[in-house]
Amino acid sequence: MQNKGLIKFFAILFALVSIYQLSFTFVANNVKGEAKAFAGDNPDKELKYLDSIGKEKVFDLGFTDFTYNEVKNKQLNKGLDLEGGINVILQISIKDVLKGLANNSKNPVFNKSLADATANLEGNKTYLNKFFEAFEANSNGTTKLASPDIFANRSLQGEGGIDFQMTDAQAQKVIKRKVDESVESAYKVLRERIDKFGVTQPNIQKLGETGRILVELPGAKDVDRIKKLLGGKAQLEFWETFKIEEIGNFLVASNEALKKTEVKKTETKTVAKDSLNALLTDAKDSVDTKKGNNPLFDKMIGQGGGPVLGYFAPKDTATVNAYFKRADIRILLGADQHNAKFVWSKPTTLKDAKGKEVEAVELYALKGNRDNVPAMSGGVVTDAKDTFDQLGKPAVSMQMNSQGAKVWEELTGRAFNQKGYIAIVLDDIVYSAPGVTSGPIAGGRSEITGSFDVAETKDLANVLNAGKLPASADIIQSTVVGPSLGQAAIDAGTISSVIGFLLVCLWMVFYYGKAGWYANLALLLNLLFLFGIMASFGFVLTLPGIAGIVLTLGTAVDANIIIFERAKEELREGKSLSEAVVTSYGWHGAMRSIIDANVTHVLTGAILFIFGTGPIKGFALTLLIGIVTSLFTSIFIARIFIDRNIAGKADLTFSTNITKNWFTNFHFDFIKIKKFTYIFSSIVVVVSLVSIFFVNGLDEGVDFVGGRTFQVKFEKPIDATVISDELSAAFGTPVEAKVLGDDDQLKITTKYKIKEDGVAIDEEVNQKLYQALQKYYPNTTYDKFINSYDGKKVGVLQASKVGASISEDIKTNSYWAVLGAMAVIFLYLMISFRKWQYSLGAIAAVAHDVIFVLGIYSLCYKFMPFHMEMDQHFIAAILTVIGYSMNDTVIVFDRIREFIIGNRKGSFEDIVNASINTTLSRTLNTSLMMIIVLLTMFIFGGESIRGFIFAMLIGIVVGTYSSLFIATPVLVDTISKDDKHTIEEKHNKA
């Protein structure tokens, strides 16, 4: 091998750099361990400890040293599934942005196009493109985007804007740029909010041109607080309110009107006194004796006063909102009340008639107007700080600009004179509605008070200072992982990695003897390089990424197996050890097969990286890095050890006494039995397709259909069927509960309100889940049940949400990923082998493998003890199967090409049979390595990835079969008679 010294130099340098980069991870972990020991079970104390030593020197190398903050930034980053934390994808409402750019145009074509774009949104199509398509269809050339009442308004005119003369194509470019600017603005607002929140190593990034923003917050634990911080638009408004005496008659009239439609006639009783105050004077009379007779008042759990119209349970707000939206109810409003806007407060606690504390929200009626514009908006706020009011309660102080100060003085003056109230509303939630008792407030400084805690005032001041989002930001996908679950994943990954590594090493030594030891040393160095690269470039290690590393253990020895098997063949033909090694490492030896096989791996890995998201992208990245490091160590590092042996003892045989004759002189007629394998495979394919399309279907996970999943740990074993029935009754829609691993742990899936976005909906689902399961957690509060904390053992350990819109994108991406991988491999093999028949044989085998795996999942998912869902992990497994199925096929095809070029005698079928038989040891060994590591991961890798690993395990077994019994027979059957005759004539000349 030439340039051996240079390779040694780079290998040593690379190893030293890897050790240096990984040393920061070891130091950071040690410091975290000390912090955890110091804090005990108090996560806040632990965080304060780490913050306090952030600038202290913790790592001294002699020639330089590093603070804890510097070490922390250089460590190997762990994904949320290992670290714990919250991951969300926010969808900036492009519809809201377009409305804003068009100044809320009333143009019917514009509004119909917005509605059509929403209704017809498809996977992988942006909302903006769908809007342009809908506008073109609806306008039919009669209306232009650059119309004065749409986008050619004052705010968009001028340089770089839209003028009346623009065509739709020209206007689209401007609109697209303005939308991009709005998304960038939203990104900056969210960035500022997150930076002030105090999470270590947050990650925020825009996802292409979709209007989506990914936010990862490692270690974050307060689920509801985080979602409010991210999803809140921060639209602060100041509204004048109606008082209860002004709106009371409307409430009484509404209650009477609702009786006609909401109460059965047989149950209706006469109400003795027909006034709001009388109905609410005696809670027992209004709630108990008249229960069922008063649709509106029956839902009141407390009497109002001042601007508060009454107290209601949070679960009843949707019903009450629906009442007030009805045309027959709104017509009952007085002449000055037609534009009244009914809103709710943030939740508070209230004692009911029995003295029990219950959660309640206050109902307000704001003085609206035709344009639904508040008396003053929060855009005038220039500074906000969390503080405490005169009673020592948490509050937020605000300073307004000069224009805001003037309006505020007029507003407070009017409220003082009329003895009215001003509601302070943030994102359509009333935080407080104080009266003004000391006259007009001048100077523009004011204070927001209410039932806050310290964290809420900090967050409120944070979002006000960061500014409001240019449009609503809906959480369309989220994942919450508890730290205890992350540690369990790390433990499972570590165990499976160590066991897989040892098993691979033992087999290599057993089968190849001393050469196996050389391969194992190269494998060990390969792992060091892989982790070193990930640490150096700041890549994130995820649980699927650990799976990718364990798979690398199998693939890393593939190249060595191919080389060693070729060297054994050369030795059998009488070549010396040095000649055999040189030939086996040459292009016409093993190198061509290695390159072809690994190119197919790289292609499928790249497609997986492009189309995957989150942890799947981490899996693909690890796989790609592993392929590169494996090739380097297998081809160059192992070769250095082998050359040293040749220069010394020269006693390598690439086998042991037990294995030296395995698979030698093996002559099986694979082509002869092709009819039987065709029949068997056809039956399997037909049964699979019937099951998929007509009988069982596939268990599509929330990634594909949308929904919410919760991994819930109970205090003792539980019946999944009972929980499913109870939750279905509570949610009013089917809820699936399956055992996940142990009998006291369930995976709960629901599609309840999945098409509705908003923080309030997410919190409603959490509340319903807690309330329905509360009897199983008598000593657990809502916060303890839902939120994450160190040492958590019961409650929600992991939660995820996939919105309907993003699930459609995931499904579309998955289809394209699988089809794209097959198309790319087909083209590559056609170019490499210069005949389409090779590509057809390979793709036939791959299609067979994919259908086989899908069929197994369709037939078995209902009774298997682990989950077999169609999700992103499953697609990753399918793409991995495609790559590795090609590995065995390419080895056989390369030997066929070699024999055709050479002088092998016999018919074309004889040449193909000889090719399969002489490469059988390679084929079975490479597959065996993969099966060993996959079985290890299946047994020890943890419940969450068991279905993912099972798909790959089945795929590798079936892929080995299809390489031998599908790919090569298809090649034989599709090669033309003329080509066969030419080959046979050449090889059988006297």
Salt bridges, closest charged atoms under 4 A:
GLU46 OE1 - LYS36 NZ 3.58
GLU83 OE1 - LYS78 NZ 3.55
ASP116 OD2 - LYS112 NZ 2.94
GLU122 OE2 - LYS130 NZ 3.68
GLU133 OE2 - LYS125 NZ 3.10
GLU133 OE1 - LYS130 NZ 3.50
ASP180 OD2 - LYS176 NZ 3.46
GLU181 OE2 - ARG177 NE 3.78
GLU184 OE1 - LYS206 NZ 2.25
GLU192 OE2 - LYS196 NZ 3.50
ASP195 OD1 - ARG191 NH2 3.27
GLU209 OE1 - LYS176 NZ 3.40
GLU240 OE2 - ARG414 NE 3.01
GLU256 OE2 - LYS259 NZ 2.94
GLU262 OE2 - ARG326 NH1 3.11
ASP285 OD1 - LYS290 NZ 3.79
ASP288 OD2 - LYS284 NZ 3.96
ASP316 OD1 - LYS315 NZ 3.52
ASP328 OD2 - ARG326 NH2 2.88
ASP386 OD2 - LYS458 NZ 3.39
ASP428 OD1 - LYS341 NZ 3.22
GLU456 OE2 - LYS346 NZ 3.32
ASP459 OD2 - ARG225 NE 2.55
GLU565 OE2 - LYS568 NZ 3.39
GLU569 OE1 - ARG895 NH2 2.88
GLU569 OE1 - ARG922 NH2 3.78
GLU570 OE2 - ARG566 NE 2.98
GLU570 OE1 - LYS575 NZ 2.86
ASP596 OD2 - ARG897 NH2 3.23
ASP643 OD2 - LYS4 NZ 3.60
ASP643 OD1 - ARG639 NE 3.23
ASP651 OD2 - LYS514 NZ 3.02
ASP699 OD2 - LYS738 NZ 2.90
GLU700 OE2 - LYS811 NZ 3.54
GLU726 OE2 - LYS775 NZ 2.90
GLU736 OE2 - LYS738 NZ 3.81
ASP742 OD2 - LYS713 NZ 3.64
ASP744 OD1 - LYS713 NZ 3.17
ASP757 OD1 - LYS801 NZ 3.90
ASP762 OD2 - LYS227 NZ 3.87
ASP762 OD1 - ARG708 NH2 2.80
ASP762 OD1 - LYS801 NZ 3.31
GLU763 OE1 - LYS228 NZ 3.71
GLU764 OE1 - LYS753 NZ 3.18
ASP790 OD2 - LYS36 NZ 3.86
ASP809 OD2 - ARG212 NH1 2.59
ASP849 OD1 - HIS848 ND1 3.17
GLU869 OE1 - LYS747 NZ 3.07
ASP894 OD1 - ARG897 NH2 2.21
GLU898 OE1 - ARG566 NH1 2.89
GLU898 OE1 - ARG895 NE 3.27
GLU909 OE2 - LYS980 NZ 3.68
GLU943 OE1 - ARG946 NH1 2.97
ASP973 OD1 - LYS674 NZ 2.42
ASP979 OD2 - LYS835 NZ 3.22
GLU985 OE2 - HIS981 NE2 3.98
